[in-house]
Every structure is written in C-alpha cells, then in structure tokens.
Amino acid sequence: MGSLYQMEKDGLLDSLLYLGGVSGSTWSMSSIYDDPQWSTSMDKAVSRLSGPGVKLEDALAWLGERAKEEHFSLSDIWGVLTSAGIMKQMNKRHLSDEASRNATNPYPIYNAIEKHCFSHGPTEGKWFENGELLEKKPEMDMIKLQGVLGSAMAHEDTIRGLVPPWLNVSGHVDGAAEDYLRVYNALEKLVALTRSTIKDPEALSDLDELQQILGDKLKHNESAWLEPEGSEQRRSVFQQSSEELLASVATWSESLKDGAFKTHVSLLTKKVLPKIMTWEWGTTRNFLFQYQDSVVPTCLQSHERFHLIDAGLMINAPYPSFLGEKRDIDLIIAPEYSAGTMFETLTFARDYAAEMQKPFPQIDDRILQERDWPKDCYVFEGKENEASIVYMPLFNRRNCKDAEEVKAKMEEFSTFQGPFSQEKMEFVMETAKANMKNNKETLLEQIHKAVLHRQRKS
C-alpha cells in the first residue's frame, strides 16, 4: 500500500496496466479494490487499515453460512479471521465484479496454486490460468478468496518452520510430530486473530487463559516427546496429544460464562476443530476433472476437487503471470517484501522461466553476493521479448546502516506474527513510500524505455 500510495503521488500509478500479487499482498489488493476509484485516491485505502475493524459476531455470521456449503474448509475460517482481524473489513464482492469497474485501475491478478499438483505434478501444472468461461458457477467472495490466497499454513513445509526450540532437535520432528504441531499452530493463530476482533476485557482475559492452556499442553512431558521410539508408537503418542489439545479447547469453551462471547466461541470451536484434524484447505470444484486435452497435466485432471493454496509457497512474487506472450509485458516493477533470502524470488522466477522456456532478463550472479545488504533498486534490462525488471528491496543500504540492521528489520517485520500495531504499520508504509520516492527518476527512465521498446515491437 505504501508503494502504490507513493506511485499515485508521483503520477506513476496510471502507467500500470496490471497489478499482481501472491500471499499477503493479495489481502492488500482485495482491500484497495473494494473502492472503485482507489487508483485516484490512495488515502482512503490507507486510512482503512487504522479503522475500527469487524465485530466477531459479524465474522461468525458469515462463517455459519459458509459452513453449510459442500466445500467448506479451513480456508473459509482463515479468510474470515484474517479479513476481520488484519484487514478490518468483510469484503463480500466477487472477482467478476472487476470486469465492469473503473478501467483506470490496474487490472488485478490474484494467484493461487493447487496443493496436489504443487507437491507431485510437473512444472507445467504448478502455475496455470483459466481460459474462457464455459459454465457459470457460484463464485467465492473476497473473504473466502483471501483465505485461499494467503494460506501458507496449509502446506506442511510451513509448519516445519514453526517448530518450538525445545523440540527442534535432529531426528525428533518426524511426520507424527508435525501433525501435532500443525494442530497446535493452527489453534494459536486462530486465538491471536480472534483476539484482534474483540475489545471486552473479560473476553480478552478468557483468551489469555486459553493461550496459557495451549502453551502448557505443548510443553507437557517434554522428555517423553524426545525419547526415541518406533514410528507407530510416536504416531500414537502424538495422535493422543492432538486429541487432548482439542479436548482442552472444548473444555475451556464450555467453562466460559454464559453470554455472547461463549455463544460465539462455541460456534467457532464447533466448526473449526473438526477441520483442523482433517487439515482441508482451499476446497473447490475441479473444472478440469477428466478434461480430455493433452495440454492439461494429469495432476489437474485426476481429482474431482481442487485444493487451492498460497502461491507464495512456490515463488513468493507473481512473476509467472507476467512472463511470455500472453500478457506481453515490457516492464515489471517488483517491490521486494518477501520473507526469505534476498533475490530468492528473482532467481526462482528465472529458473521457472528457463524450464518453461519463457523470456527472462539476464541476472548477473555477482549481484547475488549483495543479498545481505542490498541496494534500494536494481534494474535488469530485457532484450527483444524479455520484460525489464525494476527490483526494489524494502530494507536496503539506503535505510539500513549494515547487513545486521537489514537482518534485524527482516525479523521485526517477519511474516508469521499477529496484526501490526499502528506504529509498525506506519513505519513499514513510510519505508515503502520512501523507496518509491527515492527511485522515481529510475522508474521514469525505465517507463520511457518501455515505451520505446513497445514502439519497436509494434
């Protein structure tokens, strides 16, 4: 939002044809596109982040309706709690609504990946796009879509990164332990997001008690966890631990004083706990099921349902949507806010492009040596059919005195934490604005070159 805000102020925003996002940036896109005129006034979109938020009862009313549907999954639960607790709005519009809205806004491109194909399919099936509409079906609203697009927790690799220090011992975090930690981390995140939707001191105190219960359960009998045992025995131990964890949440819920909060929590636990055990995310009808076309990889034809999850698990920036002839892009402006190693999204995109035989500009490997303390702007100029890329690290040599400060800032603003305080929101937005403002001339130069590039191609 900070980057878009500054581009509007500098008169650059209306040069954009597309705006693409993966993971958390799609939440921001969903929020700003709620205003049909957003690209002419970013102030309104930014101010909404500091708004009053959404009441828990409103979030649960939406959830109750979704729970009646055939494809109800954890993405619905995640979507409504992140909408209410982080983005502070319940956005019930649909993607198709964009077709008839303000054409001065960049065309939005949201990205997800199919879980089975991501884990087991060929590269061709990992990032694909729909074609023409053949049959109209009910659409997800933006609340559910937010849960699909920003669902990094859906994948097991994410859970491995959330292992508590005392259990992070080689040989002890096996599949059985991961199943348990998956349940624990899901509950912890749901408690944190629920907390952000309520203000009642007594209810907040009740949530503190639940958080304490969860922490105590995790650390209970640590020595037994760390003893080497047979795989079946360990699986049995962790299965029992998972069931005890969920039972403790149910007991806590029943012990609450009768009233609105207990009613809300009872609904939440009734809908959430069974889905946490099955770990089902992003369920939707597979429109490619048994579709007879050699172009469509087998992994996309073989199941009646898709399970759509966070595309950032593959590449934490939406480069694949902008490579090749389909969109015929001349310039990609790529603010870099991703978790992980600097330049990682860029090199992943380069490797993907090479495998898929898509054009991609040359990257000098010597630049990769600057990953710990990068500059604030890099330009990778394309030739012929390659788009140029302006790559802009959020934390860099201009705003951090050394590599240690970059590392500290990356940790402070890391992905897996609760909603930012007002102070943290303002800091990260001002940092992003400054990056855009400081590199305005570079952006103007590259936009001019892109125009010349287009003229030569046409």
Buried (B, 14 or more C-beta within 10 A) or exposed (E): BBBBBBBBBBEBBEBBEBBBBBBBBBBBBBBBBBBBEBBBEBEEBBEBBEEEBBBBBBBBBBBEEBBEEEBBBBBBBBBBBBBBBBBBBBBEBBBEBBEEEEEEBBEBBBBBBBBBBBBEBEEBBBBBEEEEEEEEEEEBBBBBBBBBBBBBBBBBEBBBEBBBEEBEEEEBBEEBBBBBBBBBBBBBBBBBBBBBBBEEEEBEEBBEEBBEBBEEBBEEEEEEBEEEBEEEEBBEBBBEBBEEBBEBBEEBBEEBEEEEBBEBBBBBBEBBBEBBBEBBBBBBEBEBEEEEEEEBBEBBBBBEBBBBBBBBBBBBBBBBBBBBEEBEBBBBBBBBBBBEEBBBBBBBBBEBBEEBEBBBBEBEEEBBEBBEBBBBBBBBBBEEBBBBBBBBBBBBBBBBEEBEEBBEBBEEBEBEEEBBEEEEBBBBBBBBBBBBEBBBEBBBEBBEBBEEBEEEEE
